[in-house]
Amino acid sequence: MVENLSARRVDTQAQIRVNSFIQSTYNWMAIGLALTGVIAYFVAHTPAIRNLVFGNSMIFFGLIIAELGMVFYLSARVQKMEASTATALFVGYAVLNGVTLSFIFLAYTGTSIASTFFVCAATFVACSVYGMTTKRDLTSVGSFMMMGLIGIIIASVINLFIRSSAMAMIISYIGVFVFVGLTAYDTQKLKHMALTQPDGLDAGVIRKGAIIGALSLYLDFINLFLMLLHILGGARE
């Protein structure tokens, strides 16, 4: 009986640790999304900043390159940097992404943006719940979806030159499918990361794990939202 009580205590402590890690990850993702939304709205409704960003293509593409650089650097070097640096990079990326995504408030109506956000949020939650609870190993699904993501990137680059609205819509529908799958896969990966954390792990290491997990989920949410917005969004007159 003593052994059973001890085992239950260990299982309870492990579950608390897992829940704490997952909660921290989703909290950081929510912070990133909130920052992006507030900054995007602010830039879109501040003519001076809006004209600076979208009136000069070098500044706009410079921001895009900076965002990509931050994502790649954070993903590749997170284990070697301080937790505070990883956090700052994630927050900085969310802010820059808000600046570049401010165009959605100029291209789509506020009502369609809000309704699409709720559709996206509901879809994201459903996929996350599935990824967290399913017994199926989603590794093969994640690999397939990553190949699909590469295909979407290539097709999007090609469509920059041919400017086909039909192709853009097809890319959006495929993109929804891809990011739905990636959300479930990344959630399951997050769960496995939490379950395999050793006891006594440094708080800074845990924070960095939460940040990199939050970045993956943040990117899934943002891209799913953009794909849905292209399908469901109502353009401004």
C-alpha atoms as one frame of an Amber mdcrd trajectory, in Angstrom:
protein
   0.000   0.000   0.000   2.845   2.361   0.829   4.345   1.686  -2.593   0.995
   2.386  -4.260   0.628   5.680  -2.419   4.174   6.643  -3.364   3.530   5.788
  -7.026   0.311   7.827  -7.008   2.155  10.771  -5.492   4.816  10.590  -8.198
   2.136  10.366 -10.932   0.318  13.360  -9.449   3.505  15.409  -9.335   4.299
  14.456 -12.933   0.803  15.455 -14.060   1.103  18.790 -12.265   4.424  19.398
 -14.000   2.963  18.501 -17.390  -0.112  20.699 -16.879   2.067  23.608 -15.752
   4.289  23.343 -18.832   1.370  23.105 -21.251  -0.440  25.995 -19.560   2.703
  28.128 -19.777   3.059  27.309 -23.476  -0.525  28.267 -24.305  -0.253  31.406
 -22.174   2.760  32.568 -24.187   0.980  31.735 -27.436  -2.008  33.823 -26.282
   0.292  36.703 -25.334   1.883  36.557 -28.777  -1.489  36.547 -30.544  -2.756
  39.423 -28.411   0.343  41.503 -29.153   0.041  40.806 -32.858  -3.631  41.769
 -32.921  -3.171  45.000 -30.947  -0.158  46.105 -32.993  -1.879  45.251 -36.292
  -4.950  47.294 -35.334  -2.817  50.205 -34.108  -0.683  50.333 -37.271  -3.698
  50.057 -39.571  -5.368  53.001 -37.829  -2.262  55.194 -37.554  -1.747  56.812
 -40.986   1.864  57.899 -40.389   3.070  54.402 -39.459   0.832  52.727 -42.033
   2.200  54.898 -44.844   5.761  54.305 -43.669   5.348  50.522 -43.716   3.282
  50.099 -46.871   4.495  53.190 -48.722   8.048  51.870 -48.957   8.506  48.348
 -50.280  12.068  48.164 -48.903  10.813  48.723 -45.344   7.988  46.213 -45.725
  10.181  43.452 -47.166  12.878  44.341 -44.658  10.392  43.610 -41.874   9.470
  40.288 -43.524  13.133  39.289 -43.723  13.656  40.327 -40.092  10.694  38.158
 -39.032  12.015  35.127 -40.890  15.464  35.669 -39.412  14.067  35.824 -35.883
  12.067  32.605 -36.338  15.014  30.668 -37.772  17.429  32.019 -35.176  15.108
  31.279 -32.267  14.336  27.766 -33.525  17.982  26.901 -34.174  19.641  28.542
 -31.163  17.029  28.372 -28.405  18.982  25.763 -26.408  22.095  27.964 -26.339
  20.473  31.277 -25.389  19.146  32.654 -22.131  15.445  32.221 -21.393  15.047
  36.002 -21.315  16.563  36.265 -24.816  14.227  33.589 -26.180  11.259  35.380
 -24.626  12.347  38.741 -26.049  12.757  37.258 -29.531   9.300  35.676 -29.389
   7.687  38.915 -28.214   9.636  40.914 -30.821   8.511  38.551 -33.555   4.874
  38.862 -32.471   5.178  42.667 -32.605   6.822  42.697 -36.056   4.237  40.254
 -37.330   1.539  42.606 -36.094   3.075  45.424 -38.141   3.153  43.401 -41.360
  -0.276  41.840 -40.799  -1.934  45.207 -40.288  -2.903  45.064 -43.969  -5.809
  42.749 -43.097  -7.627  45.665 -41.446  -7.235  47.572 -44.701  -8.256  44.717
 -47.006 -11.123  43.101 -45.055 -14.132  44.333 -43.113 -13.952  44.288 -39.328
 -16.982  41.996 -39.125 -15.443  39.362 -41.383 -12.130  39.544 -39.495 -13.906
  38.984 -36.178 -16.090  36.120 -37.451 -13.130  34.420 -39.132 -11.109  34.739
 -35.933 -13.776  32.880 -33.966 -14.003  30.169 -36.639 -10.226  29.846 -36.553
 -10.154  29.742 -32.739 -12.813  27.008 -32.624 -10.975  24.970 -35.265  -7.664
  25.424 -33.483  -9.110  24.319 -30.140 -10.695  21.230 -31.715  -7.398  20.265
 -33.367  -5.461  20.877 -30.152  -7.861  18.734 -28.141  -7.520  15.955 -30.702
  -3.728  16.202 -30.672  -3.688  16.151 -26.881  -6.062  13.202 -26.428  -5.544
  10.883 -29.405  -3.663   7.613 -28.930  -2.548   7.670 -32.557   1.042   8.660
 -33.306   0.796  11.746 -35.531   4.468  11.775 -36.583   3.675  10.554 -40.103
   0.850  13.106 -40.327   3.264  15.867 -39.313   5.792  14.786 -41.958   3.089
  14.730 -44.650   1.812  18.163 -43.616   5.347  19.598 -43.688   5.669  18.424
 -47.296   2.335  20.086 -47.972   3.615  23.295 -46.374   6.647  23.282 -48.675
   4.305  22.848 -51.617   2.176  25.776 -50.439   5.247  28.009 -50.162   6.420
  27.089 -53.685   2.937  27.578 -55.150   2.559  30.939 -53.365   5.880  32.175
 -54.767   4.837  31.119 -58.279   1.468  32.844 -57.832   3.253  36.104 -56.989
   4.153  36.251 -60.681   1.078  34.776 -62.371  -1.411  36.431 -59.953  -4.158
  33.843 -60.375  -7.112  34.333 -58.018  -8.225  30.733 -58.642  -4.795  29.406
 -57.693  -4.742  31.612 -54.592  -8.080  30.161 -53.485  -6.869  26.583 -54.061
  -3.740  27.351 -52.011  -5.943  28.677 -49.208  -8.113  25.542 -49.078  -5.061
  23.289 -49.082  -3.476  25.569 -46.472  -6.420  25.110 -44.110  -6.034  21.334
 -44.402  -2.267  21.551 -43.823  -2.421  23.802 -40.775  -5.256  21.820 -39.219
  -2.979  18.784 -39.399   0.062  20.690 -38.153  -1.896  22.029 -35.180  -2.821
  18.520 -34.059   0.740  17.280 -34.656   2.423  20.187 -32.849   0.044  19.785
 -29.905   0.893  16.097 -29.583   4.596  16.953 -29.842   4.130  19.501 -27.060
   2.459  16.857 -24.896   5.342  14.428 -25.470   7.823  17.191 -24.647   6.044
  17.825 -21.354   5.854  14.123 -20.474   9.546  13.499 -21.119  10.857  16.426
 -19.081  13.128  15.102 -16.293  12.540  16.099 -12.687  14.511  19.032 -11.328
  14.865  20.728 -14.697  16.066  24.334 -14.520  13.264  26.926 -14.746  15.058
  28.677 -17.604  15.164  25.483 -19.665  11.449  24.931 -19.036  10.718  28.510
 -20.098  12.653  28.037 -23.346  10.736  24.855 -24.079   7.466  26.694 -23.487
   8.554  29.547 -25.771   9.521  27.292 -28.673   6.272  25.355 -28.240   4.310
  28.613 -28.162   6.052  29.758 -31.359   4.984  26.595 -33.207   1.359  26.911
 -32.082   1.368  30.668 -32.750   2.523  30.088 -36.344  -0.115  27.389 -36.831
  -2.861  29.715 -35.581  -1.755  32.758 -37.603  -1.411  30.832 -40.850  -4.701
  28.995 -40.343  -6.378  32.349 -39.692  -4.919  33.912 -42.854  -5.995  30.961
 -45.006  -9.527  31.064 -43.568  -9.664  34.829 -43.961  -8.865  34.551 -47.654
 -11.755  32.085 -48.000 -14.323  33.634 -45.657 -13.263  37.279 -45.382 -15.329
  40.066 -46.880 -13.274  42.604 -48.804 -13.665  46.310 -48.104 -15.403  48.277
 -50.817
